């Protein structure tokens, strides 16, 4: 028995086996990772695009149908007879209901289905359109899934409901052991440059370099599936995304915006571009994010917007801020530039009912060169953004709103799509490096680290130490050794462009800026290089006589 030719997929990794009796319609629309098995008698019909991660098994008699998009995350599995339905007829309304009928007499809704990493579906499970099965969730045999399932839960029934949890740490530890043993990175293209060149050729042959064509829509769909937010939109930059997301809230000019001073300038600029007046808010000294209590202290009837920044990828207290905003009747927009892949209480940032704007610039974990992803709070905001990012019109040149050019080019989108395959491993790599930093430096009583809540996940876009004393000496020693460090962020209220705005009561912000130092952290950094940096930090404190062992050492 010979295997089906897998070269017709949009991308196919190593170790992909599709048995000859499997039926894959439009394989050129489907991306496939490494070590994938598709058994005989499987039927897959993607919409505009589909994605199958690495170490995925689709057992016999499964189907993915309905005309919508789908994603099967790394290490996920479909047991025999599973049905993923990405679109459906309207069986309850006044319409005709089968494909022999002309389209104008039917009411077909097409959506997507996202099966998260390490999710497993038992025999004969049916998944309805628009459902996201969270990372690590399992579904018992013969269950019907009609709504999103929480990560790392075991679910059974019709409709499927969570009955208990799965051992997340143990499973992820096994994943790490597999990667360490076999050297392959799940979902990571082996030749990124070659893949990108192939995509560039495809773009060039299409004669479409912009206008939300194939690559931009592929990135948008895959980002939506990754985040679990079907309303996701891609734009030309995070900066433009913040401007447009605030514009979509329709806040009257002259209102005040509560903004953390400890943030990048884009956060403040976006509010000002929308005619809002910044009022700077203090941070929580332990997690570095905006302090909900400080927001409460500065609430005023003139406030029209609350903004937060997920500092270095560490999530803000989203639920606390949401309660404050709901009581005040104002929207919340998060500068999530560092937070693509971050999780708040087990859910992806961007899928917690908030407005989140992510960055794909060259300093982030993955990049499209320049680019941004918006995860809106709801479909209404998403619809407005579709106009706002395209000059204010769609298709007919009849401008409906005053918009901007926020289009992401096909060249950038292609690189961003490839980058999504690298994201989870990039996050895992940074966590390993940070653990090494912490292990090496926790002996120094003068240092502390950013607090990450146990239920949350940060991306560690940056790794910072907070120095009770000796910060400048450490920075100078690293500079002498040719190692870059950053005193980051420079609070907005200390920058020239923002002087004159309300900057009262920011003691924690000022104190953190005087003590913070970001150490080298990037995807290619080695453990040996981390050790080298740490040796210099320890040496600096030893020479100054300021090295005191922390308790427990």
PyMOL commands that set and color helices and strands:
alter all, ss='L'
color gray80, all
select helices_A, chain A and resi 27-29+103-105+168-182+192-206+214-227+238-247+265-273+292-298+311-313+318-328+379-388+410-420+423-441+471-480+492-494+496-498+507-515+527-543
alter helices_A, ss='H'
color red, helices_A
select strands_A, chain A and resi 11-12+16-18+23-25+30-32+36-38+43-45+50-52+56-58+63-65+69-72+77-78+83-85+87-89+108-110+112-115+120-121+126-127+132-133+138-139+144-145+153-156+161-165+233-235+256-260+277-281+303-309+331-335+343-344+347-348+355-359+372-375+447-449+463-467+516-519
alter strands_A, ss='S'
color yellow, strands_A
deselect
rebuild
show_as cartoon
